[in-house]
Amino acid sequence: MAKETEYKEIYDKFVNYQQTVHVANQKRIQVGLKVNVLLPLVFLILSFAISGAKLVFLILWIISLFGIAGYLIHVEYSDYKMMQQLEEFGVTPDGDMKDRSLLGDSVQQAENIAKEIEERMEKRKEMAMQKIEQQEVTEDEEHI
């Protein structure tokens, strides 16, 4: 029992850490989008304000666009992989836990076995109903 509570604590810490990082990544993305607009705008304004270095500011403007886009792609991809990992552990994106326990696949296996038993019972019920119908038909024929 102590191990279960220990695992539960570790699991909760892991989920809380991942959710904290997710919130931080969302803030990084917002900041990155703002910088993606402002920094190239500054380079564009400087390129028109300073007449001699237009090519340098144009190159800086293009490099800043690629750099910021690369940063945003990195942050979004790492956040996506982390959220995918959380879903594998049974946590939805809004932080709720799915119907999954620390037992892992044991619950799923039990559900599969229960469904299999239910299907077998349904088949046997159908077979019994067919036998009853056949008996009724033979009894009706005997009465005729």
DSSP file with accessible surface (Angstrom, degrees, kcal/mol):
  #  RESIDUE AA STRUCTURE BP1 BP2  ACC     N-H-->O    O-->H-N    N-H-->O    O-->H-N    TCO  KAPPA ALPHA  PHI   PSI    X-CA   Y-CA   Z-CA
    1    1 A M     >        0   0  172      0, 0.0     4,-1.8     0, 0.0     5,-0.2   0.000 360.0 360.0 360.0 -35.0    0.0    0.0    0.0
    2    2 A A  H  >  +     0   0   72      1,-0.2     4,-2.2     2,-0.2     5,-0.1   0.876 360.0  53.6 -66.1 -35.6    2.9    2.3    0.7
    3    3 A K  H  > S+     0   0  134      2,-0.2     4,-3.0     1,-0.2    -1,-0.2   0.880 105.3  54.2 -66.1 -37.5    4.3    1.8   -2.8
    4    4 A E  H  > S+     0   0  115      2,-0.2     4,-2.6     1,-0.2    -1,-0.2   0.927 110.7  44.8 -62.4 -44.8    0.9    2.8   -4.3
    5    5 A T  H  X S+     0   0   78     -4,-1.8     4,-2.4     2,-0.2    -1,-0.2   0.883 113.4  51.6 -66.9 -35.5    0.9    6.1   -2.4
    6    6 A E  H  X S+     0   0  104     -4,-2.2     4,-2.4     2,-0.2    -2,-0.2   0.935 111.9  45.9 -65.1 -44.3    4.5    6.6   -3.3
    7    7 A Y  H  X S+     0   0  123     -4,-3.0     4,-2.9     1,-0.2    -2,-0.2   0.896 111.5  52.6 -63.7 -40.8    3.7    6.0   -7.0
    8    8 A K  H  X S+     0   0   82     -4,-2.6     4,-2.8    -5,-0.2    -2,-0.2   0.915 109.8  48.5 -62.4 -42.1    0.7    8.2   -6.8
    9    9 A E  H  X S+     0   0  113     -4,-2.4     4,-2.5     2,-0.2    -2,-0.2   0.925 113.1  47.1 -63.9 -43.9    2.8   11.0   -5.3
   10   10 A I  H  X S+     0   0   99     -4,-2.4     4,-2.6     2,-0.2    -2,-0.2   0.928 113.1  49.4 -62.9 -44.0    5.5   10.6   -8.0
   11   11 A Y  H  X S+     0   0   28     -4,-2.9     4,-2.7     1,-0.2    -2,-0.2   0.928 111.4  48.6 -61.1 -45.9    2.8   10.5  -10.7
   12   12 A D  H  X S+     0   0   60     -4,-2.8     4,-2.7     1,-0.2    -1,-0.2   0.909 111.6  49.7 -62.1 -41.7    1.1   13.7   -9.3
   13   13 A K  H  X S+     0   0  147     -4,-2.5     4,-2.5     2,-0.2    -1,-0.2   0.916 111.5  49.5 -62.7 -42.5    4.5   15.5   -9.2
   14   14 A F  H  X S+     0   0   57     -4,-2.6     4,-2.7     2,-0.2    -2,-0.2   0.941 112.7  46.2 -61.4 -47.1    5.2   14.5  -12.8
   15   15 A V  H  X S+     0   0   12     -4,-2.7     4,-2.6     1,-0.2     5,-0.2   0.925 113.1  49.6 -64.2 -42.9    1.8   15.7  -14.0
   16   16 A N  H  X S+     0   0   93     -4,-2.7     4,-2.3    -5,-0.2    -1,-0.2   0.914 111.8  48.9 -62.7 -41.5    2.1   18.9  -12.1
   17   17 A Y  H  X S+     0   0  147     -4,-2.5     4,-2.6     2,-0.2    -2,-0.2   0.939 112.0  48.3 -62.7 -45.9    5.6   19.5  -13.5
   18   18 A Q  H  X S+     0   0   13     -4,-2.7     4,-2.2     1,-0.2    -2,-0.2   0.899 112.5  48.5 -63.5 -40.2    4.4   18.8  -17.1
   19   19 A Q  H  X S+     0   0   56     -4,-2.6     4,-2.2     2,-0.2    -1,-0.2   0.889 110.5  51.5 -69.1 -35.4    1.4   21.1  -16.7
   20   20 A T  H  X S+     0   0   96     -4,-2.3     4,-2.3    -5,-0.2    -2,-0.2   0.926 111.1  47.6 -64.6 -43.3    3.6   23.9  -15.3
   21   21 A V  H  X S+     0   0   34     -4,-2.6     4,-2.7     2,-0.2    -2,-0.2   0.891 109.2  55.0 -64.8 -37.1    6.0   23.5  -18.3
   22   22 A H  H  X S+     0   0   45     -4,-2.2     4,-2.1     2,-0.2    -2,-0.2   0.930 108.7  46.9 -61.9 -45.1    3.0   23.5  -20.6
   23   23 A V  H  X S+     0   0   77     -4,-2.2     4,-1.9     1,-0.2    -1,-0.2   0.921 112.6  50.2 -63.0 -42.4    1.8   26.9  -19.2
   24   24 A A  H  X S+     0   0   34     -4,-2.3     4,-2.4     1,-0.2    -2,-0.2   0.896 108.9  52.1 -63.3 -39.0    5.3   28.3  -19.4
   25   25 A N  H  X S+     0   0    7     -4,-2.7     4,-2.3     2,-0.2    -1,-0.2   0.881 105.9  54.1 -64.6 -37.3    5.5   27.1  -23.1
   26   26 A Q  H  X S+     0   0   73     -4,-2.1     4,-2.0     1,-0.2    -1,-0.2   0.913 110.0  47.3 -63.0 -39.4    2.2   28.9  -23.8
   27   27 A K  H  X S+     0   0  132     -4,-1.9     4,-2.6     2,-0.2    -2,-0.2   0.902 110.2  53.0 -67.3 -39.7    3.7   32.1  -22.4
   28   28 A R  H  X S+     0   0  110     -4,-2.4     4,-2.7     1,-0.2    -2,-0.2   0.889 108.3  50.7 -61.5 -39.3    6.9   31.5  -24.5
   29   29 A I  H  X S+     0   0   24     -4,-2.3     4,-2.4     2,-0.2    -1,-0.2   0.924 110.0  49.4 -65.5 -42.6    4.8   31.2  -27.6
   30   30 A Q  H  X S+     0   0  116     -4,-2.0     4,-2.0     2,-0.2    -2,-0.2   0.935 113.9  45.6 -61.4 -44.8    3.0   34.4  -26.9
   31   31 A V  H  X S+     0   0   86     -4,-2.6     4,-2.8     1,-0.2     5,-0.2   0.919 111.4  53.2 -64.3 -42.2    6.2   36.3  -26.3
   32   32 A G  H  X S+     0   0    3     -4,-2.7     4,-2.3     1,-0.2    -1,-0.2   0.887 107.9  50.2 -61.0 -39.6    7.7   34.7  -29.4
   33   33 A L  H  X S+     0   0   93     -4,-2.4     4,-1.0     2,-0.2    -1,-0.2   0.900 111.4  48.7 -66.7 -38.8    4.8   35.9  -31.5
   34   34 A K  H >X S+     0   0  138     -4,-2.0     4,-2.8     1,-0.2     3,-0.6   0.927 113.5  46.3 -65.0 -43.9    5.2   39.4  -30.2
   35   35 A V  H 3X S+     0   0   59     -4,-2.8     4,-2.1     1,-0.2    -2,-0.2   0.867 105.4  61.7 -65.8 -34.5    8.9   39.4  -30.8
   36   36 A N  H 3< S+     0   0   47     -4,-2.3    -1,-0.2    -5,-0.2    -2,-0.2   0.788 113.6  35.9 -62.0 -27.9    8.2   38.0  -34.3
   37   37 A V  H <X S+     0   0   95     -4,-1.0     4,-1.2    -3,-0.6    -2,-0.2   0.876 122.1  42.2 -88.9 -45.4    6.2   41.2  -35.1
   38   38 A L  H  X S+     0   0  103     -4,-2.8     4,-2.4     2,-0.2    -3,-0.2   0.919 109.2  51.9 -75.3 -46.3    8.3   43.8  -33.2
   39   39 A L  H  X S+     0   0   66     -4,-2.1     4,-2.3     1,-0.2     5,-0.2   0.944 112.7  44.1 -62.7 -48.7   11.9   42.8  -33.9
   40   40 A P  H  > S+     0   0    5      0, 0.0     4,-2.4     0, 0.0    -1,-0.2   0.883 112.1  55.4 -62.8 -32.0   11.6   42.6  -37.7
   41   41 A L  H  X S+     0   0   83     -4,-1.2     4,-2.7     2,-0.2    -2,-0.2   0.914 106.7  50.0 -64.6 -40.0    9.6   45.9  -37.6
   42   42 A V  H  X S+     0   0   73     -4,-2.4     4,-2.8     2,-0.2     5,-0.2   0.935 111.9  47.5 -63.4 -45.3   12.5   47.5  -35.7
   43   43 A F  H  X S+     0   0   36     -4,-2.3     4,-2.2     2,-0.2    -2,-0.2   0.890 111.7  51.2 -63.3 -36.8   15.0   46.3  -38.4
   44   44 A L  H  X S+     0   0   64     -4,-2.4     4,-1.5     2,-0.2    -2,-0.2   0.931 111.6  46.3 -66.3 -43.8   12.6   47.5  -41.1
   45   45 A I  H  X S+     0   0  101     -4,-2.7     4,-2.2     1,-0.2    -2,-0.2   0.923 113.0  50.0 -64.6 -43.3   12.4   51.0  -39.5
   46   46 A L  H  X S+     0   0   62     -4,-2.8     4,-2.7     1,-0.2    -1,-0.2   0.877 105.9  56.5 -63.8 -35.5   16.1   51.1  -39.0
   47   47 A S  H  < S+     0   0   13     -4,-2.2    -1,-0.2     1,-0.2    -2,-0.2   0.871 113.1  40.4 -66.9 -32.1   16.8   50.2  -42.6
   48   48 A F  H  < S+     0   0  144     -4,-1.5    -1,-0.2    -3,-0.2    -2,-0.2   0.805 115.9  51.0 -82.7 -28.5   14.7   53.1  -43.8
   49   49 A A  H  < S+     0   0   76     -4,-2.2     2,-0.7     1,-0.2    -2,-0.2   0.880 109.6  50.7 -75.0 -39.6   16.1   55.5  -41.2
   50   50 A I  S  < S-     0   0   82     -4,-2.7     3,-0.4    -5,-0.2    -1,-0.2  -0.889  71.2-167.2-103.2 114.5   19.7   54.8  -41.9
   51   51 A S  S >  S+     0   0  101     -2,-0.7     3,-0.6     1,-0.2    -1,-0.1   0.808  77.1  54.7 -75.7 -29.1   20.3   55.1  -45.7
   52   52 A G  T 3  S+     0   0   75      1,-0.2     3,-0.2     2,-0.1    -1,-0.2   0.745 106.0  47.8 -80.9 -21.9   23.7   53.5  -46.0
   53   53 A A  T 3>  +     0   0   29     -3,-0.4     4,-2.1    -7,-0.2     5,-0.2  -0.118  64.5 126.9-116.1  39.7   23.1   50.1  -44.3
   54   54 A K  H <> S+     0   0   96     -3,-0.6     4,-2.3     1,-0.2     5,-0.2   0.906  76.1  50.9 -63.8 -40.5   19.9   48.9  -46.0
   55   55 A L  H  > S+     0   0  121     -3,-0.2     4,-2.5     2,-0.2    -1,-0.2   0.916 109.3  50.5 -65.2 -41.2   21.4   45.6  -47.1
   56   56 A V  H  > S+     0   0   86      1,-0.2     4,-2.7     2,-0.2    -1,-0.2   0.938 113.5  44.7 -62.8 -45.4   22.7   44.8  -43.5
   57   57 A F  H  X S+     0   0   30     -4,-2.1     4,-2.5     2,-0.2    -1,-0.2   0.858 111.1  54.1 -70.4 -31.5   19.3   45.6  -41.9
   58   58 A L  H  X S+     0   0   78     -4,-2.3     4,-2.4    -5,-0.2    -1,-0.2   0.933 110.7  46.1 -64.8 -43.4   17.5   43.6  -44.6
   59   59 A I  H  X S+     0   0   83     -4,-2.5     4,-2.9     1,-0.2     5,-0.2   0.926 113.7  48.6 -64.6 -44.2   19.7   40.6  -43.9
   60   60 A L  H  X S+     0   0   68     -4,-2.7     4,-2.6     2,-0.2    -1,-0.2   0.885 110.2  52.9 -61.2 -38.4   19.2   41.1  -40.1
   61   61 A W  H  X S+     0   0   77     -4,-2.5     4,-1.9     2,-0.2    -2,-0.2   0.941 112.4  43.6 -62.5 -46.8   15.4   41.3  -40.7
   62   62 A I  H  X S+     0   0   72     -4,-2.4     4,-2.3     2,-0.2     5,-0.2   0.930 114.4  49.7 -66.2 -44.0   15.4   38.0  -42.7
   63   63 A I  H  X S+     0   0  102     -4,-2.9     4,-3.0     1,-0.2     5,-0.2   0.909 109.6  51.9 -62.0 -40.7   17.6   36.3  -40.2
   64   64 A S  H  X S+     0   0   13     -4,-2.6     4,-2.7    -5,-0.2     5,-0.3   0.903 108.2  51.6 -65.2 -37.6   15.5   37.4  -37.3
   65   65 A L  H  X S+     0   0   60     -4,-1.9     4,-2.3     2,-0.2    -1,-0.2   0.942 114.2  42.9 -63.2 -45.9   12.3   36.1  -39.0
   66   66 A F  H  X S+     0   0  152     -4,-2.3     4,-2.6     2,-0.2    -2,-0.2   0.905 114.9  50.5 -66.1 -41.3   13.9   32.7  -39.5
   67   67 A G  H  X S+     0   0   46     -4,-3.0     4,-2.4    -5,-0.2    -2,-0.2   0.934 113.4  43.8 -63.1 -46.0   15.4   32.6  -36.0
   68   68 A I  H  X S+     0   0   17     -4,-2.7     4,-2.7     2,-0.2     5,-0.2   0.910 113.5  51.5 -67.8 -39.9   12.1   33.5  -34.3
   69   69 A A  H  X S+     0   0   40     -4,-2.3     4,-2.5    -5,-0.3    -2,-0.2   0.923 110.7  49.1 -62.8 -41.6   10.2   31.0  -36.5
   70   70 A G  H  X S+     0   0   39     -4,-2.6     4,-2.5     2,-0.2    -2,-0.2   0.911 110.9  50.1 -62.6 -41.9   12.7   28.3  -35.6
   71   71 A Y  H  X S+     0   0  100     -4,-2.4     4,-2.6     2,-0.2     5,-0.2   0.933 111.6  47.9 -61.7 -45.4   12.4   29.2  -31.9
   72   72 A L  H  X S+     0   0   23     -4,-2.7     4,-2.6     1,-0.2     5,-0.2   0.899 111.3  50.6 -64.6 -38.8    8.5   29.0  -32.1
   73   73 A I  H  X S+     0   0  120     -4,-2.5     4,-2.7    -5,-0.2     5,-0.2   0.931 111.1  49.1 -64.0 -43.0    8.7   25.7  -33.9
   74   74 A H  H  X S+     0   0  126     -4,-2.5     4,-2.5     2,-0.2     5,-0.2   0.939 113.5  45.5 -61.6 -47.3   11.0   24.3  -31.3
   75   75 A V  H  X S+     0   0    4     -4,-2.6     4,-2.3     1,-0.2    -2,-0.2   0.939 115.5  46.6 -63.9 -45.1    8.8   25.4  -28.4
   76   76 A E  H  X S+     0   0   93     -4,-2.6     4,-2.6    -5,-0.2    -1,-0.2   0.911 113.3  48.4 -66.3 -40.7    5.6   24.2  -30.0
   77   77 A Y  H  X S+     0   0  133     -4,-2.7     4,-2.7    -5,-0.2     5,-0.2   0.926 112.0  48.3 -66.7 -43.5    7.1   20.8  -30.9
   78   78 A S  H  X S+     0   0   44     -4,-2.5     4,-2.1    -5,-0.2    -1,-0.2   0.904 113.5  48.5 -64.1 -37.4    8.5   20.2  -27.4
   79   79 A D  H  X S+     0   0    4     -4,-2.3     4,-2.6    -5,-0.2    -2,-0.2   0.912 110.7  51.0 -67.4 -40.0    5.1   21.2  -26.0
   80   80 A Y  H  X S+     0   0  128     -4,-2.6     4,-2.3     2,-0.2    -2,-0.2   0.933 110.9  47.5 -62.2 -46.3    3.3   18.9  -28.4
   81   81 A K  H  X S+     0   0   94     -4,-2.7     4,-2.2     1,-0.2    -1,-0.2   0.895 112.3  50.3 -63.6 -38.5    5.6   15.9  -27.5
   82   82 A M  H  X S+     0   0   14     -4,-2.1     4,-2.3    -5,-0.2    -2,-0.2   0.926 111.1  47.5 -66.7 -42.4    5.1   16.6  -23.8
   83   83 A M  H  X S+     0   0   23     -4,-2.6     4,-2.2     1,-0.2    -2,-0.2   0.878 110.5  53.0 -67.3 -34.7    1.3   16.8  -24.1
   84   84 A Q  H  X S+     0   0   65     -4,-2.3     4,-1.7    -5,-0.2    -1,-0.2   0.911 108.5  50.3 -64.2 -39.9    1.4   13.6  -26.1
   85   85 A Q  H  X S+     0   0   79     -4,-2.2     4,-1.3     1,-0.2    -2,-0.2   0.904 108.9  51.8 -65.3 -40.3    3.4   12.0  -23.3
   86   86 A L  H  <>S+     0   0    1     -4,-2.3     5,-2.3     1,-0.2     4,-0.3   0.897 107.2  52.7 -63.0 -40.4    0.8   13.2  -20.7
   87   87 A E  H ><5S+     0   0   80     -4,-2.2     3,-1.1     1,-0.2    -1,-0.2   0.861 104.6  56.1 -64.7 -33.4   -2.0   11.7  -22.8
   88   88 A E  H 3<5S+     0   0  124     -4,-1.7    -1,-0.2     1,-0.3    -2,-0.2   0.841 106.6  50.7 -64.8 -31.4   -0.1    8.3  -22.8
   89   89 A F  T 3<5S-     0   0   96     -4,-1.3    -1,-0.3    -3,-0.2    -2,-0.2   0.434 128.0-100.3 -85.8  -0.5   -0.1    8.5  -19.0
   90   90 A G  T < 5S+     0   0    1     -3,-1.1     8,-3.7     1,-0.3     2,-0.5   0.718  79.2 129.3  95.5  22.6   -3.9    9.2  -19.0
   91   91 A V  B   < -A   97   0A   0     -5,-2.3    -1,-0.3     6,-0.2     6,-0.2  -0.938  48.8-139.1-113.5 128.7   -4.1   12.9  -18.5
   92   92 A T    >   -     0   0   30      4,-3.2     3,-2.3    -2,-0.5     6,-0.0  -0.379  31.5-102.1 -77.6 163.3   -6.2   15.0  -20.8
   93   93 A P  T 3  S+     0   0   77      0, 0.0    -1,-0.1     0, 0.0    -9,-0.0   0.800 121.8  57.3 -58.5 -28.3   -5.0   18.4  -22.0
   94   94 A D  T 3  S-     0   0  123      2,-0.1     3,-0.1     1,-0.0    -2,-0.0   0.432 123.3-103.2 -85.6   6.3   -7.2   20.3  -19.6
   95   95 A G  S <  S+     0   0   25     -3,-2.3     2,-0.2     1,-0.3   -76,-0.0   0.392  77.2 132.9  97.5  -6.0   -5.6   18.4  -16.7
   96   96 A D        -     0   0   98     -5,-0.1    -4,-3.2     1,-0.1     2,-0.4  -0.523  55.7-121.2 -78.4 149.0   -8.3   15.8  -15.9
   97   97 A M  B     -A   91   0A  79     -6,-0.2    -6,-0.2    -2,-0.2    -7,-0.1  -0.702  21.5-132.6 -89.0 139.1   -7.3   12.2  -15.5
   98   98 A K        -     0   0   99     -8,-3.7     2,-2.7    -2,-0.4    -1,-0.1  -0.264  45.1 -78.2 -75.1 174.5   -8.8    9.7  -17.7
   99   99 A D  S    S+     0   0  165     -2,-0.0     2,-0.4     2,-0.0    -1,-0.1  -0.439  94.1 117.7 -75.1  72.2  -10.2    6.5  -16.3
  100  100 A R        -     0   0  109     -2,-2.7     2,-0.2   -10,-0.2     5,-0.1  -0.997  44.9-161.4-140.0 143.4   -6.8    4.9  -15.9
  101  101 A S    >   -     0   0   54     -2,-0.4     3,-1.4     3,-0.3     6,-0.1  -0.579  40.2 -93.9-118.6-178.5   -5.0    3.8  -12.9
  102  102 A L  T 3  S+     0   0   85      1,-0.3     3,-0.1    -2,-0.2    -1,-0.0   0.569 110.7  81.6 -72.8  -6.6   -1.5    3.1  -11.8
  103  103 A L  T >  S-     0   0  114      1,-0.2     3,-1.1     2,-0.1     2,-0.3   0.626  83.4-159.4 -74.4 -12.8   -2.2   -0.6  -12.7
  104  104 A G  T X>  -     0   0   28     -3,-1.4     3,-0.7     1,-0.2     4,-0.5  -0.517  63.8  -0.6  76.3-126.9   -1.5    0.2  -16.3
  105  105 A D  H 3> S+     0   0  102     -2,-0.3     4,-2.8     1,-0.2    -1,-0.2   0.538 110.8  87.6 -80.6  -6.6   -2.9   -2.2  -18.8
  106  106 A S  H <> S+     0   0   63     -3,-1.1     4,-2.3     1,-0.2    -1,-0.2   0.899  89.3  48.9 -60.8 -40.0   -4.4   -4.5  -16.2
  107  107 A V  H <> S+     0   0   47     -3,-0.7     4,-2.4     2,-0.2    -1,-0.2   0.928 111.9  48.8 -65.4 -43.7   -7.6   -2.5  -16.2
  108  108 A Q  H  X S+     0   0   91     -4,-0.5     4,-2.3     1,-0.2    -2,-0.2   0.909 110.7  50.7 -63.2 -40.3   -7.8   -2.6  -20.0
  109  109 A Q  H  X S+     0   0  117     -4,-2.8     4,-2.4     1,-0.2    -1,-0.2   0.909 109.3  50.8 -64.1 -40.8   -7.2   -6.3  -20.0
  110  110 A A  H  X S+     0   0   58     -4,-2.3     4,-2.5    -5,-0.2    -1,-0.2   0.905 109.7  50.7 -63.6 -39.8  -10.0   -6.8  -17.5
  111  111 A E  H  X S+     0   0   85     -4,-2.4     4,-2.4     2,-0.2    -2,-0.2   0.913 110.0  50.1 -63.6 -41.8  -12.4   -4.7  -19.6
  112  112 A N  H  X S+     0   0   79     -4,-2.3     4,-2.3     2,-0.2    -2,-0.2   0.910 110.8  48.9 -63.2 -41.8  -11.5   -6.8  -22.7
  113  113 A I  H  X S+     0   0  100     -4,-2.4     4,-2.6     2,-0.2     5,-0.2   0.922 110.5  51.1 -63.5 -42.4  -12.1  -10.1  -20.8
  114  114 A A  H  X S+     0   0   53     -4,-2.5     4,-2.4     1,-0.2    -2,-0.2   0.913 110.9  48.4 -63.3 -40.0  -15.5   -8.7  -19.5
  115  115 A K  H  X S+     0   0  117     -4,-2.4     4,-2.5     2,-0.2    -1,-0.2   0.906 110.6  51.3 -65.6 -40.0  -16.5   -7.8  -23.1
  116  116 A E  H  X S+     0   0   93     -4,-2.3     4,-2.4     2,-0.2    -2,-0.2   0.925 110.8  47.8 -63.2 -43.2  -15.4  -11.2  -24.4
  117  117 A I  H  X S+     0   0   83     -4,-2.6     4,-2.6     1,-0.2    -2,-0.2   0.921 110.9  51.9 -63.6 -40.8  -17.5  -12.9  -21.7
  118  118 A E  H  X S+     0   0  135     -4,-2.4     4,-2.2     1,-0.2    -2,-0.2   0.911 109.1  49.8 -63.4 -40.6  -20.5  -10.7  -22.5
  119  119 A E  H  X S+     0   0  118     -4,-2.5     4,-2.4     2,-0.2    -1,-0.2   0.913 110.7  49.9 -64.3 -42.0  -20.2  -11.6  -26.2
  120  120 A R  H  X S+     0   0  139     -4,-2.4     4,-2.5     1,-0.2    -2,-0.2   0.912 110.4  50.0 -61.8 -43.0  -20.1  -15.3  -25.4
  121  121 A M  H  X S+     0   0  126     -4,-2.6     4,-2.3     1,-0.2    -1,-0.2   0.896 109.5  51.8 -63.3 -38.2  -23.2  -14.9  -23.1
  122  122 A E  H  X S+     0   0   90     -4,-2.2     4,-2.3     2,-0.2    -2,-0.2   0.919 109.9  49.1 -64.8 -41.0  -25.0  -13.1  -25.9
  123  123 A K  H  X S+     0   0  134     -4,-2.4     4,-2.6     2,-0.2    -2,-0.2   0.927 111.8  48.4 -64.0 -44.0  -24.1  -15.9  -28.4
  124  124 A R  H  X S+     0   0  182     -4,-2.5     4,-2.6     1,-0.2    -1,-0.2   0.883 109.8  52.9 -64.9 -35.9  -25.3  -18.6  -26.0
  125  125 A K  H  X S+     0   0  127     -4,-2.3     4,-2.6     2,-0.2    -1,-0.2   0.930 109.7  48.2 -64.2 -43.6  -28.5  -16.6  -25.4
  126  126 A E  H  X S+     0   0  105     -4,-2.3     4,-2.3     2,-0.2    -2,-0.2   0.912 111.7  50.0 -63.1 -42.4  -29.1  -16.5  -29.2
  127  127 A M  H  X S+     0   0  104     -4,-2.6     4,-2.4     2,-0.2    -2,-0.2   0.913 111.2  49.0 -62.3 -41.9  -28.5  -20.2  -29.5
  128  128 A A  H  X S+     0   0   48     -4,-2.6     4,-2.5     2,-0.2    -2,-0.2   0.913 110.1  51.2 -63.9 -41.5  -30.9  -20.9  -26.6
  129  129 A M  H  X S+     0   0   97     -4,-2.6     4,-2.4     1,-0.2    -1,-0.2   0.901 109.9  50.1 -63.7 -38.6  -33.5  -18.7  -28.2
  130  130 A Q  H  X S+     0   0  113     -4,-2.3     4,-2.5     2,-0.2    -2,-0.2   0.912 110.5  49.5 -65.5 -41.9  -33.1  -20.6  -31.5
  131  131 A K  H  X S+     0   0  133     -4,-2.4     4,-2.6     2,-0.2    -2,-0.2   0.910 110.8  50.0 -63.0 -41.5  -33.5  -24.0  -29.7
  132  132 A I  H  X S+     0   0   78     -4,-2.5     4,-2.5     2,-0.2    -2,-0.2   0.925 111.2  48.7 -62.6 -43.4  -36.6  -22.7  -28.0
  133  133 A E  H  X S+     0   0  111     -4,-2.4     4,-2.4     1,-0.2    -2,-0.2   0.909 111.0  50.5 -63.4 -40.7  -38.1  -21.6  -31.3
  134  134 A Q  H  X S+     0   0  127     -4,-2.5     4,-2.6     2,-0.2    -2,-0.2   0.911 110.7  49.3 -64.0 -40.2  -37.2  -24.9  -32.9
  135  135 A Q  H  X S+     0   0  117     -4,-2.6     4,-2.6     2,-0.2    -2,-0.2   0.905 110.5  50.6 -64.6 -41.0  -38.9  -26.8  -30.0
  136  136 A E  H  X S+     0   0  104     -4,-2.5     4,-2.4     2,-0.2    -1,-0.2   0.912 111.0  49.0 -63.5 -39.9  -42.0  -24.6  -30.4
  137  137 A V  H  X S+     0   0   76     -4,-2.4     4,-2.3     2,-0.2    -2,-0.2   0.931 112.8  46.7 -65.4 -44.3  -42.1  -25.3  -34.1
  138  138 A T  H  X S+     0   0   64     -4,-2.6     4,-2.0     1,-0.2    -2,-0.2   0.891 112.4  50.5 -66.8 -36.6  -41.8  -29.0  -33.6
  139  139 A E  H  X S+     0   0   95     -4,-2.6     4,-1.7     2,-0.2    -1,-0.2   0.907 110.2  49.8 -65.4 -40.8  -44.5  -29.0  -30.8
  140  140 A D  H  X S+     0   0  100     -4,-2.4     4,-1.0     1,-0.2    -2,-0.2   0.902 110.6  50.2 -64.2 -37.5  -46.8  -27.0  -33.2
  141  141 A E  H  < S+     0   0  129     -4,-2.3    -1,-0.2     1,-0.2    -2,-0.2   0.864 108.4  52.6 -68.2 -36.1  -46.2  -29.6  -35.9
  142  142 A E  H  < S+     0   0  154     -4,-2.0    -1,-0.2     1,-0.2    -2,-0.2   0.851 107.3  52.7 -67.3 -34.3  -46.9  -32.5  -33.5
  143  143 A H  H  <        0   0  155     -4,-1.7    -1,-0.2    -5,-0.1    -2,-0.2   0.756 360.0 360.0 -74.2 -21.5  -50.2  -30.8  -32.5
  144  144 A I     <        0   0  173     -4,-1.0    -3,-0.1    -3,-0.2    -4,-0.0   0.361 360.0 360.0 -82.3 360.0  -51.3  -30.6  -36.1
